[in-house]
């Protein structure tokens, strides 16, 4: 039995912690593919695992990104093969542009799994692809090209969060458009209608986190005052699933979100008195217009568990999120300076049923305290959006180098100066 380059197998491959993703229970053997590069080879199916840092060495420094495309998956297809390198069930299929064949790459660690014969097909494919600069960083390729072949079912093509100028332009552009929309009375009315689902979902989310049954409806939310053990278990189970999937994929952002919501559930269910949790249920309507809107704008820059397909849906979500957040922030900025602009009353029922009326009449808040509270929350959310955007900019620079527009401008200036030298 000979290896990829004719070298006999050694002991179990030390660059991995898992087994062959195809054979599942079969450990991989250590093979020296070339000088200084060892790969893991399955002696049963002849598949090969290559670590992220060794990919370019084996492909001769060619561009793996330009030689492969993300293979479309029908929504619901199982793509949870465990990576031999980190054991995360987050390997995505890649198709070769110039050759037939499919390989798999792990999103968290970037390791590459090549079935039997795929290595040589990859070598043929990268020879025809444009060469990329060799550097210490090798990013897992996630093409934004969508396969439009109707015979392959409903295609889904993953896109990267750290590459592409659109990831830096998206949030500022949508926020600027939202500010223009909210500058007119008709635009504010439209933004208020867009924000209504956020408002009612805020009431429902606070109820769910306090283990109460709630049903959000278009203009009001129905909830039960009594806490439900079953509801608490359902919410804890959903958060547990989110945290487990995020942890398995090495997704720190989503893991942190799940942990934060779980702690909030514990506090609202077991620590705070029932009257206090009911107050937070009422507060959370207007609060969600700020918090949920800001969360979606922040989460635009971070992946969520892969099965949620957030890489696509984030482009849909930021439009209502920006409108809702911008309108709410403007509303509380105006109300803090002019209390006559407070949103008293209710969309349905008597004015005394409105959130602000109930908070003042039943829980002792003043109008000035409410306006200041929501405004300060809005400022904190604005700071969080800015920090997330700054991180996205830094991450883009780390992955791709200088901002493309600036890099092109700098090249044009240098080219213009060369004839005069």
Phi, psi and omega in degrees: 000128184244155181275191182300322180243026175085013180262136183291153180292150175249214181283181177307138185298123185277353181273007182226166175238350182246188181254183178300126181290342179272313181272349175069298187265003185267119177289156181265145179263151182275120177236141174271102182286324177200178183301119177082359182238120177247141179237165175259126184240132175274120183285352180268307183257355179068019173285159186226137176249130180241131178291156184304316185287349182257355187298311185292329178297316181288333180265010177072024179079008181285167183278109176290325181299316182281349181263351184228160172232153172291122181289126181297146176238142170289137181302130183100347177296147179278116178235029189263040176296136181282133180286133176294337184278321183229358179067010177284133179280063189219042178268131181253143181283141175237142176250147179274135183288319188258355182219157175283145179136162181222142175227173185231141177231137181280129180291317181291313187255348177079004179295151186243130176251124182243116174296173182303129179087345184289333180298315181289326175295323177295317178300319178294323182289320183287339178294330181267354180271151177296139181291145178245151179300136178280128181212176182287342183258132175233111184269144177295126184289132175223093186289145175264008180282130181261129176285119183259020178288110185293345181281354184257013177083192180288108187274144173229124182243119183286148177237157183274153179265346186245013180218149181099125182297333181302331179292335178268334184272331189307301185294310179301321180294314181293323177295320179295317178296320179297321178297321178293319179297316183283359178278350180244150179301317180294322178295322179293323177296317178297317180294324178295322178291321176297324182282349182300315177300324176299317182299310182290326177294329176297315175301314183293318182297318177296324177294315180297318180292338175264016176063040175244146177285132180214147178230109178284130178240171187307319185236003175199165180237128177267129175217157177264140180288329182283138177283148184239126177297318180298317179296319178298320179291322179296316179294315179298322178294319178296318178292325177296318177298315180300314180294321180294313180297319180295318180294319180297329180269003181069029184264098184290323182298307181294326176297318178295321178297313180297318180295320179296316180293326179293319176297319178299321178296316179300317182293312183289333183270319190249339188256307186284147176295159183300319180297322180292320179293327176293324176297318179292330175298321179285318178300328191287349176297297178292331180295323181292332177299328177272308187291312182291320176299315179293323180300316180295325178289325175287314183293344176306328184269000186228143177285150171248174180313136192302326184292345176281347180054042183294335180300332175267310188293341178298328179291332176280320187289329186290339181291302176295328180297315180293318178298313181296313182294315181297317179296316181295317180297317178296319180302312184282336173293318178291316183295326180294334179263343180213098186295345177291346179267008177300142181280072178285164175084183183226154177294324178231146178088192182285158179299330181293347179275354181294153182301311183295321178298318181290322179295323179284315186283325187256334188240006170080012175287153169256160180300320180294320179295319179296314181298318180293321180298307181295324180295318179293324174297320178297320177295318179296320178294321177299318178297320179296319177298318180294318179296316179297321179292321176298321177295319179298320178296315179298317180296321178297317179296322179294324185273322190242356184087211185290159177298130189306316183299317179293320179296320178293319179297319180295322178292322179296319178296317180294319179294325180290332181276340185298320181296334181278354182276000000 
